[in-house]
Amino acid sequence: MPVEQARPKSGRMDPGAVIASQIEALAGHGANVILADERPWASITFAGTRYNFRVDWTATDDSSFPSKLCQILPDHEFTIPGYFVADIVVKEQSEDHLLVEALSIIDPVKGGRNH
């Protein structure tokens, strides 16, 4: 599902769309982030969603750009009301794209589904 379609009719943004927009902001000018897949995830204690993103970009003057983004993503603090990103990994890296997997969890204190 493209990021543009991830906004629910209520006007609130879906966590996947928020993660995508924050990855796009980190990636900077010329980046395009597509929410390729999402599926529910749960453990005995937590519930959430696992997302797969494709990050594409046009040519950049900085050839180390993909590596820099790979280093930034795991430590980035995503801001998603009612949720938190428990895990984010780069599954594939090439000269013109990254495949990124992220796991968002409903915050048990702030409760993402009810706010």
C-alpha positions as CSV (number, residue, x, y, z in Angstrom):
1,M,0.0,0.0,0.0
2,P,1.5,3.3,-1.0
3,V,2.2,5.8,1.9
4,E,-0.4,8.2,0.5
5,Q,-3.1,5.6,1.0
6,A,-2.1,4.8,4.6
7,R,-4.1,7.6,6.2
8,P,-7.4,6.4,7.7
9,K,-10.6,8.2,6.9
10,S,-10.6,9.6,10.5
11,G,-7.8,11.9,9.5
12,R,-5.3,10.3,12.0
13,M,-2.2,8.9,10.5
14,D,-1.5,5.2,10.6
15,P,1.8,4.3,12.3
16,G,3.1,2.9,9.0
17,A,2.6,6.3,7.3
18,V,4.2,8.1,10.2
19,I,7.3,5.8,10.0
20,A,7.4,6.3,6.3
21,S,7.3,10.1,6.5
22,Q,10.0,10.1,9.2
23,I,12.3,7.8,7.1
24,E,11.7,10.1,4.2
25,A,12.7,13.1,6.3
26,L,15.9,11.3,7.4
27,A,16.7,10.3,3.8
28,G,16.3,13.9,2.6
29,H,15.8,15.4,-0.8
30,G,15.1,13.0,-3.6
31,A,14.0,10.1,-1.4
32,N,10.7,8.3,-1.9
33,V,9.5,5.9,0.7
34,I,6.8,3.3,-0.2
35,L,5.0,1.2,2.3
36,A,5.2,-2.1,0.5
37,D,3.6,-4.5,3.0
38,E,2.2,-4.6,6.5
39,R,1.0,-7.4,8.7
40,P,-0.3,-7.7,12.3
41,W,2.2,-8.9,14.9
42,A,1.6,-10.0,18.5
43,S,3.4,-11.6,21.4
44,I,2.0,-12.8,24.6
45,T,2.5,-9.3,26.0
46,F,2.4,-6.8,23.1
47,A,0.5,-6.2,19.8
48,G,1.6,-4.2,16.8
49,T,2.3,-4.3,13.1
50,R,5.3,-5.3,11.1
51,Y,6.0,-3.0,8.1
52,N,8.1,-3.4,5.0
53,F,9.3,-0.2,3.3
54,R,11.2,0.4,0.1
55,V,13.3,3.6,0.1
56,D,14.2,4.8,-3.4
57,W,16.2,7.9,-4.2
58,T,17.5,9.7,-7.2
59,A,21.2,10.3,-7.8
60,T,22.9,12.0,-4.9
61,D,26.3,13.7,-4.7
62,D,27.1,11.7,-1.6
63,S,28.0,8.1,-2.6
64,S,28.0,7.1,1.0
65,F,24.4,8.1,1.5
66,P,22.9,4.6,1.6
67,S,25.4,3.5,4.3
68,K,24.8,6.7,6.3
69,L,21.0,6.1,6.3
70,C,21.6,2.4,7.3
71,Q,23.6,3.7,10.3
72,I,21.1,6.3,11.3
73,L,17.9,4.2,11.1
74,P,18.4,1.7,14.0
75,D,19.1,4.5,16.5
76,H,16.5,7.0,15.4
77,E,13.7,7.7,17.9
78,F,10.5,7.6,15.9
79,T,7.7,9.8,17.3
80,I,4.3,8.0,16.8
81,P,1.5,9.0,19.2
82,G,0.3,5.8,21.0
83,Y,3.0,3.6,19.5
84,F,6.7,3.0,19.6
85,V,9.1,1.4,17.1
86,A,10.5,-1.7,18.8
87,D,12.8,-2.8,15.9
88,I,13.9,-1.5,12.5
89,V,16.4,-3.2,10.2
90,V,17.7,-2.7,6.7
91,K,17.0,-6.0,4.9
92,E,18.6,-5.0,1.6
93,Q,20.9,-2.2,0.4
94,S,21.8,-1.2,-3.2
95,E,23.0,2.0,-4.9
96,D,19.5,3.3,-5.5
97,H,17.3,1.7,-2.8
98,L,16.9,0.1,0.6
99,L,14.4,-2.4,1.9
100,V,13.6,-1.7,5.5
101,E,11.5,-3.7,8.0
102,A,10.0,-2.0,11.1
103,L,8.0,-3.2,14.0
104,S,5.6,-0.8,15.7
105,I,4.1,-1.8,19.0
106,I,1.0,-0.3,20.6
107,D,2.2,1.6,23.6
108,P,0.7,-0.1,26.7
109,V,0.7,3.2,28.6
110,K,-0.6,5.6,25.9
111,G,-2.7,3.0,24.0
112,G,-2.5,3.7,20.3
113,R,-5.8,2.1,19.4
114,N,-7.9,4.3,21.7
115,H,-6.3,7.7,21.1
